[in-house]
Amino acid sequence: MSFELILFWLFVIAGLFNLAHIGFYLAGANLYDIKAFKLKAKNQKTRKKLPLISIVFATFNAEKVIARTLESLTKLKYPNYEVIVVDNGSADSTRKLIRSFIKEHPKFSLRLIGKKQNVGKALAINYGAKNYAKGEFVMTLDDDSVLHPNALRNVVRYFDDPNVAGVAANVRIIEEPSVLSILQMLEHLISYRSKKTFTVTNCELIVGGVASTYRHNLLKKIGYYDTGTMTEDIGLSMKITALGNKQHKLVYAADVVAATEGVDTFKGLLKQRFRWKYGCLQNIIRYKNMLGNSDKKYSRMLTHYRMPMAFIGEVMLLLEPLLIGYMLYLSYSLQSVELIIGSYALITAYLLLNVMPDEHTTLKQRLRLALYAPFAYFIFYIMNLVQISAAINCLLKGKSLINQTPHSGTWRSPDRRGNTAMVFNKA
């Protein structure tokens, strides 16, 4: 078989693969929306018991954003929660600002725990949760994130199902006037809508750290966060899933809304996505026994679809430059632009089908996002370049990945702006 024929069939298979996934994600998201609508109508009654929720997060050199985060927590429409902040050895005025906030809000249940040095995000959160959290449920945040006022009221309803172990929030990017900000906004909107499909099919595997909520007794049982990987949040969610995702389900909550800052430099984005990808691969390798596992405690969609896709997705990513190059070659050799126009139209339509049904944006916001759609096809190549670079970097560190070399505990977030322009729509 000639090399050109191999390329042709790779191109055809990749195209069908992507088309099938677009249809799968759209169908799953729509089914989630229907179920959520019925559940909301059914659960209009007021709860008699409102369990205590502990919000625990670590902070490090966050003087630009910490007041905004704490202010959002004072506006939560839920009467029974506590906030525990672990200052992870900040060298700026973060700790001073938190102390001032406590004095200004004497009735607000906020506790500051100080660490002399940066011990890493996972260890810091573990310290706060193990020693100070009293809630039946524990929610974790990033120190630059903002919670919607209804977040706690909504999240607690998901735990009415005794098999739900953890809940992933609907995380939005705080808008900035830049191409990178728009790119991350659209990316988050699409990727989080796909989580609806993973919830409907019970194969959610990866839960981010922003506003993720877990049963406290389960966290105690499994020893909280592991500390040897780059992504402690992914490690925790996969550790829970490994117990068996039929009785320890992870679900996505579209109405538990949070916002966080995006990365505002290309260099920062490269570092962030390498850390995410490397940490994800670390945990996938650690829990590789779930791949194809037929144990009845796992759903088949998890072990025979979601886990394999974690590997297949990386292979497809690395093949993408070759396939794009082949598409351009075919277009040139056939003197036809139908392939390029078809790809452009498909991605644009897919983006619009994700933007327009979104339940947490106003009509004005949807129309503005829709205006970005015609340019998104080209903007997304920036993210593709970042992801491919991260994947290659992971390959170069393949020995460390396979050997599960522990990651250093120190931690620092990207530079933050502290923009206060984010306005939540009703959730």
C-alpha positions in Angstrom: 0.0 0.0 0.0 1.4 3.4 -1.0 2.1 6.2 1.5 -0.5 8.4 -0.3 -3.2 5.7 0.0 -2.4 5.3 3.7 -2.7 9.1 4.1 -6.0 9.0 2.3 -7.5 6.4 4.5 -6.2 8.1 7.6 -7.9 11.3 6.4 -11.2 9.5 5.8 -11.1 7.6 9.1 -10.2 10.8 11.0 -13.0 12.7 9.3 -15.6 10.1 10.1 -14.3 9.8 13.6 -14.7 13.5 14.3 -18.1 13.7 12.6 -19.3 10.8 14.7 -18.1 12.5 17.9 -19.7 15.8 17.0 -23.1 14.0 16.6 -22.5 12.0 19.8 -21.7 15.1 21.9 -24.6 17.1 20.5 -27.1 14.3 21.1 -25.8 13.6 24.6 -25.9 17.3 25.6 -29.5 17.7 24.3 -30.6 14.6 26.3 -28.9 16.0 29.4 -30.8 19.3 28.9 -34.1 17.4 28.7 -33.4 15.4 31.8 -32.3 18.5 33.7 -35.4 20.4 32.8 -37.6 17.5 34.0 -35.5 17.2 37.2 -35.7 20.9 37.9 -39.5 20.9 37.5 -39.7 17.9 39.9 -37.4 19.4 42.6 -39.0 22.8 43.1 -39.8 22.0 46.7 -37.6 23.5 49.4 -35.3 21.3 51.3 -35.9 20.8 54.9 -32.3 20.0 55.7 -29.4 22.0 54.3 -26.2 20.2 55.1 -23.0 22.1 55.9 -20.7 22.7 53.0 -17.0 23.4 53.5 -15.4 25.5 50.8 -11.6 24.9 51.0 -9.0 26.5 48.8 -5.3 27.3 48.7 -3.9 30.7 47.8 -0.5 31.9 46.8 0.5 35.5 45.9 -3.1 36.3 44.9 -3.3 40.0 46.0 -4.9 41.0 42.7 -7.8 38.5 42.9 -8.3 37.3 46.5 -10.8 40.0 47.5 -12.9 39.3 44.4 -13.0 35.6 45.2 -14.0 36.2 48.9 -16.6 38.8 48.0 -18.3 36.3 45.7 -18.5 33.8 48.6 -20.3 36.3 50.8 -23.1 36.5 48.2 -23.9 32.8 48.2 -27.6 32.1 48.6 -27.1 29.2 51.0 -27.3 29.5 54.8 -25.0 26.7 55.9 -21.4 26.9 54.7 -17.9 27.7 55.9 -14.9 29.0 54.1 -11.3 27.8 54.8 -8.4 29.5 53.1 -4.9 28.1 53.3 -2.3 30.7 52.5 0.5 28.8 50.9 3.5 30.9 51.9 2.5 34.1 50.0 5.2 36.7 49.7 2.8 39.6 48.7 -0.1 41.1 50.6 -2.5 38.2 50.2 -2.5 37.2 53.9 -3.0 40.8 55.0 -5.9 41.3 52.6 -7.6 38.1 53.9 -7.2 39.3 57.5 -8.7 42.7 56.6 -11.6 40.9 54.9 -12.3 38.9 58.1 -12.3 42.1 60.2 -14.7 43.8 57.7 -17.0 40.7 57.6 -17.1 39.5 61.3 -20.3 37.4 60.8 -18.9 35.6 57.7 -17.6 32.1 58.5 -14.1 32.5 57.1 -11.0 30.9 58.5 -7.4 31.7 57.4 -4.7 29.0 57.8 -1.2 30.2 57.2 1.7 28.0 55.9 5.2 29.4 56.2 6.3 28.1 52.8 4.7 26.9 49.5 4.0 23.2 50.1 2.0 22.6 46.9 -1.7 23.0 46.2 -2.7 19.5 47.0 -0.9 19.4 50.4 -2.3 22.8 51.3 -5.9 21.8 50.5 -5.5 18.5 52.2 -4.2 20.3 55.3 -7.3 22.6 55.4 -9.8 19.9 54.7 -8.4 17.3 57.1 -7.9 19.6 60.0 -10.6 22.2 59.7 -13.4 21.3 57.4 -16.5 20.2 59.2 -19.0 20.0 56.3 -20.8 16.9 55.0 -19.6 18.1 51.5 -16.3 19.7 50.5 -16.0 22.1 47.6 -12.6 23.2 46.3 -11.8 26.4 44.4 -9.0 28.2 42.7 -8.1 31.5 44.4 -8.9 33.5 41.2 -12.4 31.9 40.8 -15.8 33.4 41.4 -18.9 31.4 42.4 -22.4 32.1 41.2 -24.7 33.0 44.2 -26.8 29.9 43.5 -23.9 27.5 43.2 -24.2 25.8 46.7 -28.0 25.7 46.6 -27.8 23.9 43.3 -24.9 21.5 44.0 -26.4 20.0 47.1 -29.4 18.6 45.0 -27.1 16.3 43.0 -26.2 14.4 46.2 -29.8 13.3 46.6 -28.6 10.4 44.5 -26.7 8.3 47.0 -24.4 7.0 44.3 -23.1 10.5 43.4 -19.6 10.9 44.8 -18.6 14.1 43.2 -20.0 17.0 41.2 -18.1 18.9 38.5 -19.1 22.6 38.1 -19.8 24.6 34.9 -16.6 26.7 34.7 -16.6 29.9 32.5 -13.7 32.1 31.6 -13.8 35.7 32.7 -13.8 37.7 29.5 -10.9 39.9 28.5 -10.5 41.9 25.3 -8.0 39.6 23.6 -7.8 36.7 21.1 -6.5 34.3 23.8 -9.4 35.2 26.1 -12.0 34.6 23.3 -10.2 31.3 22.4 -10.4 30.0 26.0 -14.0 31.2 26.5 -15.1 29.3 23.4 -13.0 26.2 24.3 -14.5 26.0 27.8 -18.0 26.5 26.5 -17.6 23.6 24.1 -15.6 21.2 26.4 -18.0 21.7 29.3 -21.0 21.1 27.2 -19.4 17.7 26.2 -19.4 16.8 29.9 -23.2 16.6 29.6 -22.8 13.7 27.3 -20.3 12.0 29.7 -22.8 12.4 32.6 -25.7 11.0 30.6 -23.6 8.0 29.6 -22.0 7.7 33.1 -18.4 7.9 31.9 -17.2 11.1 33.5 -13.6 10.7 34.4 -11.9 14.1 34.8 -13.2 16.7 37.1 -11.4 20.1 37.3 -10.6 21.7 40.6 -12.7 24.9 40.3 -15.9 24.4 42.3 -15.7 20.6 42.3 -17.7 19.2 45.3 -17.3 15.8 47.0 -18.7 13.8 49.9 -16.4 14.5 52.8 -16.6 11.0 54.2 -15.4 9.6 50.9 -12.5 12.1 50.8 -11.5 10.8 54.3 -11.7 7.2 53.1 -9.4 7.7 50.1 -6.9 10.0 51.7 -7.9 13.2 50.0 -5.7 14.5 47.1 -2.6 12.6 46.0 0.5 14.9 45.9 2.8 13.3 43.3 1.2 14.5 40.1 1.0 17.8 38.3 -2.8 17.8 38.3 -4.2 16.9 41.8 -7.8 17.5 40.7 -7.7 15.0 37.9 -5.9 12.5 40.2 -8.6 12.8 42.8 -11.5 12.3 40.3 -9.8 9.3 38.8 -9.0 7.8 42.2 -12.7 8.0 43.0 -13.7 6.5 39.6 -11.3 3.6 40.2 -13.5 2.6 43.2 -16.2 1.8 40.6 -18.2 4.4 38.8 -21.6 2.7 39.3 -21.7 3.4 43.0 -19.2 6.3 42.9 -20.5 8.5 40.1 -19.0 11.7 39.0 -21.6 14.0 37.4 -21.5 17.4 35.7 -23.8 20.1 37.1 -24.6 22.7 34.4 -26.3 24.9 37.0 -23.4 25.0 39.4 -21.6 27.9 37.7 -18.2 29.4 38.5 -15.9 31.7 36.6 -12.1 31.8 36.6 -9.4 33.8 34.9 -7.9 32.6 31.6 -4.2 32.7 30.8 -3.3 36.0 29.1 0.0 35.1 27.4 0.9 32.5 24.8 3.8 31.4 27.0 1.6 31.0 30.0 -0.9 29.0 27.9 1.9 26.6 26.8 2.9 26.0 30.4 -0.7 25.5 31.6 -1.6 23.0 28.9 1.6 21.1 29.3 0.9 20.7 33.0 -2.7 19.7 32.3 -1.8 17.1 29.7 1.2 15.7 31.6 -0.8 15.4 34.8 -3.7 13.8 32.9 -1.4 11.2 31.3 0.2 10.6 34.6 -3.1 9.6 36.1 -4.3 7.7 33.1 -1.2 5.5 33.3 -1.6 5.2 37.0 -5.2 3.9 36.6 -4.6 2.0 33.3 -6.2 -1.1 34.8 -9.6 0.5 34.1 -8.9 0.3 30.4 -11.2 -2.4 29.0 -11.9 -3.7 32.5 -15.0 -5.9 32.6 -15.6 -5.6 36.3 -19.3 -5.0 37.0 -18.5 -2.0 39.3 -17.6 -0.1 36.1 -19.8 1.1 33.3 -18.8 -0.2 29.9 -18.9 3.4 28.6 -16.1 4.2 31.0 -13.8 1.2 30.4 -14.5 0.6 26.7 -15.0 4.1 25.5 -13.8 6.9 27.8 -10.5 5.3 28.9 -9.5 4.2 25.3 -10.5 7.6 24.0 -8.0 9.2 26.4 -5.2 7.5 24.5 -6.8 7.7 21.0 -7.4 11.4 21.4 -3.7 12.0 21.9 -2.8 10.0 18.9 -5.3 11.9 16.8 -3.9 15.2 18.1 -0.3 14.2 17.0 -1.6 13.1 13.5 -3.5 16.4 13.0 -0.7 18.4 11.3 -0.2 15.5 8.9 -3.9 15.3 8.1 -4.3 19.1 7.7 -1.3 19.1 5.4 -2.9 16.3 3.4 -6.2 18.2 3.2 -4.4 21.2 1.8 -2.5 19.0 -0.7 -5.7 17.4 -1.9 -7.3 20.8 -2.3 -4.4 22.1 -4.3 -3.9 18.9 -6.5 -7.7 18.7 -7.3 -7.9 22.5 -7.7 -10.8 22.5 -5.3 -11.6 24.2 -2.0 -14.6 22.1 -1.1 -12.7 20.2 1.6 -11.5 23.4 3.3 -14.9 25.0 3.0 -16.6 21.8 4.4 -14.3 21.7 7.4 -14.8 25.4 8.1 -18.6 25.1 7.8 -18.6 22.1 10.1 -16.6 23.7 12.9 -18.5 27.0 12.6 -21.9 25.1 12.8 -20.7 23.0 15.7 -19.6 26.1 17.6 -23.0 27.8 17.0 -24.8 24.7 18.1 -22.9 24.9 21.4 -23.3 28.6 21.9 -26.9 29.2 21.1 -28.5 26.6 23.5 -26.3 27.7 26.4 -28.5 28.3 29.5 -26.2 30.7 31.3 -25.7 33.4 28.8 -28.0 36.2 27.9 -29.3 36.6 24.3 -26.9 39.6 23.9 -24.0 37.4 25.1 -24.9 34.6 22.8 -25.2 36.9 19.8 -21.7 38.4 20.6 -20.2 34.9 20.9 -22.0 33.9 17.7 -20.2 36.8 16.0 -16.9 35.1 16.9 -17.9 31.9 15.2 -16.9 32.7 11.7 -13.3 33.4 12.9 -13.2 30.5 15.5 -12.0 28.0 12.9 -8.8 29.9 12.4 -8.4 30.9 16.1 -8.7 27.3 17.2 -5.5 26.5 15.3 -3.7 28.5 18.0 -5.0 26.0 20.6 -4.2 23.1 18.4 -0.6 24.4 18.2 -0.5 24.7 22.0 -2.0 21.2 22.5 0.4 19.6 19.9 3.4 21.3 21.6 2.2 20.0 25.0 1.8 16.5 23.6 5.3 16.5 22.0 6.7 17.8 25.3 5.0 14.9 27.1 6.5 12.4 24.7 10.0 13.8 25.3 9.4 13.2 29.0 7.9 9.7 28.3 10.3 7.9 30.6 9.3 10.0 33.6 5.6 9.5 32.7 5.9 5.7 32.4 8.0 5.5 35.6 5.5 7.7 37.5 8.2 10.0 38.6 6.7 12.1 41.5 6.1 15.8 40.7 7.5 18.5 42.9 5.1 19.9 45.5 5.7 23.6 44.8 3.0 25.4 43.0 2.2 28.8 41.5 -0.7 30.1 39.3 -0.3 32.1 36.1 -0.3 35.9 36.5 -3.7 37.3 37.3 -5.4 40.5 36.2 -8.2 40.8 38.8 -10.9 41.9 36.3 -14.2 42.5 38.0 -16.3 42.8 34.8 -17.8 39.2 35.0 -21.5 39.3 35.5 -23.4 36.1 35.9 -26.6 35.3 34.2 -29.3 33.6 36.2 -28.5 29.9 36.9 
